[in-house]
Structure formats: C-alpha cells, structure tokens
Amino acid sequence: MSSILILAIGLLLLAFVFRVDFIYYVVYVCLGIYVVGQLVTPRIVRKLKLSRLYNQNAFLGEIVEVQITLFNQSWLPIPWLNAVESVPPALVIGQGAKRAMGFRSKETKHISYKVKAMKRGYYRLGPLMVSAGDLFGIREVSNRLPVDYLTVFPAIIPLSHLGLPSRLPYGIIPTRQRIFEDPARPIGIRDYQSGDSIRHINWKVSAHHDDLLVRTFEPVKSLETLILLNLDPSQYSRQTRYDGPEWAIVVAASIATHLSGERQAIGVATNGIDPLIYRTEDSGTFNHETGRLQMPEKNIPDNTRDQDGSRPHGAGAWIIPPKPGRAHLMKVLERLARIEVQRSGPFFEWIRPACNHLSWGTTIVTITPTGDEKTCSAMHQLVRAGYSPVLIVVEPFTEIRPIRDRARSLGFQAYKVGRMEDLAKWRIPKRSGRIHV
C-alpha cells in the first residue's frame, strides 16, 4: 500500500475522532493525488513514442551515431523520466545513453551516442529502458524500446592491394562459342531474319535503308562465380589459427565486392557457421562486454534454410547461390560479417559436392590456407567437370611456387595472398573504401 494512502487513512481517522473539517480537505487532496498517480501516469507513459535511428551496417573502424527519439504524445506533461540504453562497453564512445529529463505535452527530445565498429560481427544495441512517474513518487511506470542490431562488415581491400590481378578468369568474357550475345557489346548490323528479337532492330538505320536491320553483338559466355571459403581452424597453422580465418574472410569479401562492382553474379560457400541462423531462445547469446553474437552451444540442425535462399551442406556449412546485384552483395557481406570458424570434415571432400548445383562454366574461387595435393586434385575434378577453378592460398608461410606449378599442370591457376599485416592496416578504412556498385 502506498505511503500517501496510509497517510490519508490516518488523517481520516483523526478527522473522524476530532471532527476537524480542515483535515477532511487534506484527506481529499491526498486521495486525489493518489488516484491521479495510479490512473493518469501509466496512460501518459504508454503514449510515449520511442524510436532508434542509425545506420545498421558499418565497416571496420567506422563510427556510427545512434539517435534515440522520445515523443510525448499526451496532452499532459511528464514531471520526470529516466532513460538508459544498454550498450556494450567495448563499442560505446563517451558516456553512452543515460539521461534524466522532464517532458511538456507534445514535446520531442533526442538522445544520441556513438559506437565504433572495432571488429566484424553482429552486435546488439539496446534495449532502452524508460521509467517515469509523478512528482510525489506515488507510482513509477516503465516502458521499453526493443533491441536493434548492428552488422560490421569485413574490411574491403582492392585486388591490387591483395596482389591479385584485376582481370582473373571470371565474369563475362568474349568467346568464339556462341552461348549468348551481350547487348552491351554491339559489333555491327545485319539483315533481319525470322526469329530475331524486335528489341534488337535498329529502327533508324532500317528507315534509312528501307529494310529491317538488326544489331549484332559480341558473343560471350557468362561465368557465375562461387567463392569457396575454408574456415576450418584445424587446417591453419598454429601461428595463424586466429588471424588466418579472419584474413581469408577479408579476401573473400574483397573479391565478392570487386565482382559485384563488375555486375557479375557471385555466391559464397563456406564450412563456417552463422550463429544468427541457429540462434534460438536457448542458444546464440550475446557477449555482455562486446555485445557480439556468440556461437550456439547446442547441436546444429542440418535441415535449416535461411530466408535469403542459402542452404546447408552438412553441419554448419552454408551455400549462398550466385546472383547479381547490390542487394545480393549486401547479403553476402552480412553473412561474411557474422560467420564464425568451426571444425569440419576434410575440405577437399567438401569441394566437389558444394559445386553440384552450379551451371557449366562457373568460376570457383577457392580460398584456403594451403594448396595441398588433395585440394589440388579436388580442383582438377572441377576442371574436368567443366568449371573454371582458381586457387587462392592465404597462409603467409606457404611456398607458392610448387603449388602454382602443380595447379598449372592440372589446368587451373593458383595465387598467394598471405600478407596478413594488411588486415591491421585496413581495420580503419577511408571513406573511399566504401562499396560503390
């Protein structure tokens, strides 16, 4: 029972015993204050509109400003209000979001704070807890703004900085085999033939020659690209057990961004695990210090399918089919931002089954720590199946010359991208390093 209600009952007894009219007036005032605090205050707080505005995607080293808006939709004021935003200490810059304030009717106030993207991953921001009440402290009412999430992308490095040529054998390339014609590559005109598309008719030239003429285009073959990413920590050396998979993810994200910038279809297949997909109420918790989504501890089901069309290939292994477009690139980068390492089966046994769904001629960029004989043999099988594999070795201590000679004898190319010191150099990218597709 509230203290003011106890006071009112005591005063009422005194007024009844001593028959003092003034005490009755005091009792009426106390009861009125109590009723207002119990009925009006909750309604005002329930009408308080809360919203959080920020950029949900960020790059390494980027500072993200989070703005919280509080709007009192009621015609009555709020005497006092405390707002506390739960932010991981490892991300927040400054004092965070802790404010005490009062509201007039129809008033809007803003709370802003900044977080810094220190490491790729999937982070939690919030919840925002709001408590408010009346001047007499009769009742305190709480409101809550649910959590939101921040995705920190891997570093995006130009291919020239990775030591890779900008024209690897992937994408749309000219060919003598007439698979299809690229409308962006006109090479001349010819007479109209039955079955030609009306869209290819050159109407201006046809009107000038008084005959139907159609444009001719350069024959090309469209090669989709699938990036095979090996994130099994047991296959990395002891010196690169932690930084090696992180560097491999940076290389995969950089290649995917470059190909998408060339308007190519890209996809990713990895033996890593995405904690968000398997996150349930009992697993997939967030670290209290960093706010980062952690690995689930329970067994991983094999029949899970994500909303973006990716599908599992064995326990924890996921395939995102190749597609073009910026929206698809963002899905790939989001997956690479969340992906975590896990122990899996032999990588060379996983390569061929992961490519069964691909069309003929697809380029397969395999990113793995070393190019051992079994891995090269598996990639040779891809060559014989009609694919165009490319091997990228990311271990800095690997001797690339014998791997390159072995790959050349088996019909594919091999490159070494083992400069892991670039990972630290690119943790804080410049503005020019953002994606432009």
N, C-alpha and C positions, 0 to 999 in steps of 0.2 A: 504494500500500500504506500502511496506517495506521501512524503512528509507534509506537503501542503494540505492534503486531505485529512491527515491526522490532526493538523493544526485547526482545520475548520471544524472538525468534530469536537475537539476540546473547547474551542470558543463557543460552539453551540451549546454545550453543557453549561458553561459559565453564564451565558446569556439567559438560559432557561432557569438557572438557580437564582441569579441576582437580578434578573429581569431588567437588563440594561439594553436599551434599543440600539445604541451605537455598536455594541458587539455583534448584533444581528447584521448590521450593514457590512461589518468586516467579514463575517461569515459568507455573506452573499458574494462579496468581491473575491474571496478565496475560491469559492466554488465555481465562479465564472472563469477565473484564471485556469483552474484545473480542467474544466470542460473544454475551453479553447485549446489548451495544450494537448489534450487527448484526441480531439477530433480534427482540429484545423491543421496542426503541424504535419501529421502524416500526409494529408492531401497536398500540402504545398511541396513537400519533398518528392512525392510521387510525380508531380508535374515538372520537376526539374529535369531538363533535357541535357543529356551528356553525349559528347561525341569526341572522337580522336581522329586527327588528320595527320598523315605523314606519308612519306614515300616507302612503300612496303618492300622495295628491292634496293639494295645498295651494293657497292663494290668495296673491296678491301681498303681500309684507311679512310673511307668516306664518312663524313659527319652528317647525321640525319637529325633534323629538327622535328620534334613531336609537339603538336599543338592540341591541347585539350580545351574544348569549349563547353561552358556551363551556361545555360539559359533558363532563367526563372520565368516559366510560362504563366505563373499565377498572378492574380491582381494583388496578392498580399505579399509583404516583404518577408525575407528570411533573416532573423536577427544575427545568427552566426552559423558558419558552415566550415567544416574541416575536410579537406580533400588530400588524399595520399595515394600516389601512383606507385605501384610496385615495379621497380626497375632493377635489373641485375647490376650489382656494383661494378662488375667488370666492363659494362657497356656505358654507363651513365657518365656524363661530363658535368661537373659542378654539383649543385645541391639537389638536383632531381626535381621531383614534382611533389612538394609538400606546402600547402597553403591553408591559411585561415582567413576567412573573409565574411562579409555580410552582403546581402542582396536586396536591392529595391525591387519593386514589382516591374516585370518585363525587362529586367536588366540582364545583360550578357557580359560574362567575364571569361578571360582566356588564361590558361596556364601552359607555359612552354618549357621544354627542357631538351637537351641534346644527348644523343648517344653516338658512339663511334664504333664502326664496324672493324673490329680487330682481327677476326678470324671468320672464314667462311662457315656457314651453318644456318640453322633455323632457330630463331630466338623468340622468346616470349616477352611481350610488353604488356604490363598491367597485371591484375585488374586495378581499376581506380575505385577506391573505397571512399564514399562520401557520407559524412554524418552531420546532421543538423538538428536544431531544436529551438525552443522559445527562450525568452530572456530569463525566465525563472527556473529553467532546468527541470521542468516537470516531466518532459518526455524527450528522448533522443531517438531520432529515426535515421536509418541508414539506407543508402542507395548504392548501386554498383554498376560500373561500366565494365563489360566483359573484356577478356584479354584479346589482344591482337598480336600479329606475328611479323617478324622482320626476317627477310631472306638475304643473306650476304653471299654474293656470287664469288666464285674463284677469280683470281687475277686473270685478266685478258692481255696476252702478250702478242705482239705482231710476229708473224712467222720468221721475219728476218732476224729478230732478236732471239728466236729459238734455234737459229741455224738451219732452218728448213727453207727450201726454195718455194717461192710464191706460186709456182706452177707445178705442183705434184700431179701425177697422173690420175686426177679425179675431176669430176664436173662434166660439163657438156663440152665435148671435143669434136673437131671435124673428123670425118671418116669417109672412106670410099664405099662402105656398106651403107645402103640407103635404108636406114632404120626409120628415121623420120626427118622432116625438114624443120629448121629453126626459123620462125618468122622474123627473128631479129637479125638474120644474116641473109639479106637479099643479094642475088648474084646476077639477075637478068630477067628477061621476059621470054615467053614462047606462046604459040597458038593455043587457044582454049581446046581442051579435049573433054570428052564425056566423062563425068565423074569428078572433075576438078571442083574445088570449093568456090562458091560465089565470092567469098570473102577475099580470095586471092586475085580476083580480077582487077586489073589496073584500068579503071574506067577512063581516066584522062587519055592515056595512050591508046586505048581501044577506040575512043571517039575520034582521035586524030587519024588513025589508020583505017577507020570504018570496019573494024573486025575485032572480035573478042580476043584479048591477050591477057595472060595471067602471069603473075610474078613467079619467078623461080628462086628457091632458097638453097643455101648450102646444106647438104646432108650432114647430119650429126648423129651421135649416139649419146643419150642421156644416161650418165652414170650416177646413180644414187650412191651415197657414202654412208657407211656404218662404221662407227668408231668402237672398236673392241677395247675395253679398259680393264686391265688386270690389277685388282686391288687386294689380292691375297698377300697379307704381310709376311707369311712364311716364305714367299718366293723372292722377297727383297733381302738384301744383305743386312747384317747387324747394324752397320753404320747408317743405313738408310731405311731402317724399319719404320720410322715415323715420318720423316720428311719425304721419303721416296714416293709413297702413295699420294701425298699432297701435291708433289711436283707433277705426277702423272695426271692428276685431275686438272691442274693448270694447263698442261699441254693439250688435253682433250678439249677443254673449254676454249682455248685459243684457236684450235683447228676448226671446231664447230662454228665459232663466230666468223672466222675467215670464209668458210664455205657458205654460210648463210648470207654473208655480205656479197658473195658472188651469185646469189639467188639459186643455190643448189639445195637439193633435198638431203638432209642429214638425219642421222639416228645414232643412238648410243646403246651399247650392250655392255654390261658390267657384271662381274661376280661380287660386287659390293652390295651393301644393303641400305635401303632408305628407311630410316626409323619412322618417318611420318606415315608410311603406308601401313605399317604393322602396329601403329600406336593405338592402344585401347585405354580404357579406364584403369586397367591394372598394369600396363606397361607403357614404355615410351615416355618417361618422366623428364622434366626439365631440371637442369642443374641450378641450384639456388644461387650460386656465386656468379656463374657466367650467363645463365638464362638460356643455355643451348640445349636443344633436344638431344637426349641421350639414347643409347641403344636399348631396345627392349630386352628384358632378361628371359622372357618365356620363349618357348619354341616357336618357330616361324612357320605359318601355314604355307603350303605350296600352291593353293588354289586362289590366291588373292589377285585381283586385277584392278589396276588404277584407273581413274577417270580419264586420263589423257591417252588411253589406248595401249599403254605399255603392259607387258605381260611377263609373268615369271618364267624363268628357265631353271628349274631346280631351286633348292632352298636359297633364298636371298638373291639370286641372280635375276636381273631385270633387263628387258629389251624394249627400247623405245623405237618403233619403226621409223624409217626415214620419211620425212616430209619437208617441203619447203616452207618458207615464210618466217616472219619475225615472231609471230605468236608461238610457233613450234620451237624456235630457238630459245625463247624465254622458258618454255617447259623443260628443255634440255638443260639449260643453265640452272634452273631451280633444282632439278634432280641432282646435278653435279654439286650444287651447293650443300645439299643435305646428305649426300651419300657417305657412308662410313665403310671402313675396311672390315673384312671378316675372312676367316679361314674357309677355304672351299676346296674342292677337288682339284686335280691337275688341270692347269689352264689349257694345255694342248688338247685334252679330251673335250673341252668345252667349246673350242673354237668352231669346229665344223657344225655341230648341232645348232649353235647360235645363229648360223647363216642359212639355215634351211629355208626360211621364209622369204629370202631375198630373191630379186629377179636377176636374170642373167646380165653380166657386165657390171654389177655393183662393185664399187671400190670399197675395200675393207681396210681401214687403218687400224692396225693392231698396236696398242701401247702397252708395253710390258717391260719388266726390269731387265731381262736378258733375252737374247735370241739363241736359246739352246737348240740342239738338233731336233728334239721332239716338236718344239714350237715351229721351227722352220719346215719340218716335214708336214705338220698340220696345215701350214700356209701353202705348201706346194699342192696339197689336195684341193685347196680353194682355187689355185691356178687351173688345175685340171678340170674343175667344175665350171669354169667359165667366169670366175670372178677376177678382180684386179687387186690383189692384196699389197699392202705397204706395211713394212715393219718399222716401228719406232722404239728404240731402246732408250730407257731413261736412267739406267744405272750409270753414275759418273765414272765408275772404276772398270767398266766393261771395255774390252778391246774390240773395237768395231770392225777392224779390217777382216778378220776371218769370218765374222758374221755377214759382212757385206759380200764377200766372195761366195759364201755358201748360198746366200739369198739370190745372187745373180745367176748361179748355176741352176737354181731351182725355179727361176722365172719371175722373180719379184725383186723389189728394191728395199734396201734397209738403210735407216738413218739413226744417228745417235743424238739425243737431246738430253745430255746429262749434266748440264750446268745448273745445279740446284741452288747456287748462290743467287741466281736470277729471281728465285722465289722471294727472298728477303728484299731484293731491290725493287720488286714490283708490288710490295704489300700496300704501298700508298700510291695509287695510280694518279696520273694527272687527269684533268677534265677531258683532255683529248683522247684518253683511253677508254671512254665510254662507248657503248655499242652504237654504231650508225649503220643501219641496214636499209 
